[in-house]
């Protein structure tokens, strides 16, 4: 019959492995989030530039061009954009940074 300490050690090893898997997944998700935010930021800049150019040419400012297969603003309304003037304020980046600092202490 295995000892109580042996059983606890087995569980500890399993928990450490799960922590490492979750850290790796978090790193991957943070990188994917940053890439997606960069794409979004470039699209916002492109939209602003087009609006400025059209405004200078006397065209209506708010020109909407539907993009097939894309989500509408109404569909995305539950996802507020991160302020570009405050990098690193999104919850995922803060969570990632916090988890790294906490784990480096122990």
C-alpha positions, 0 to 999 in steps of 0.5 A: 500500500502506498504511503500518504506522502507518496500519494501527495507527491504524485498529486504534486507532480501532476499539479506542477505538470498542469501548471506548466501546461497552463503557463504555456497555453497562456503564453500562446494566448497572450501572443495571439492576442497581441497579434490580433490587437496589432491587426485591429490597430492597423485597421483602425488607422487605415479606416481613419486615413481613408476617412481623412482622405475622403474628407479632403476630397469632399466625400462623406466621412463615414463610408461603410464597406461591408466585408464578407465573413467579418463580424459587424460592430454590433456583434463585436460590441461586447468586446471593448477595444484596448486603448492604444495609448495605454499598452499592456492594460488588457487583462490577459497581459496583466494576468500573464505578468502577475502569474509570472511574478508570483511563480518566480517568487516561489 
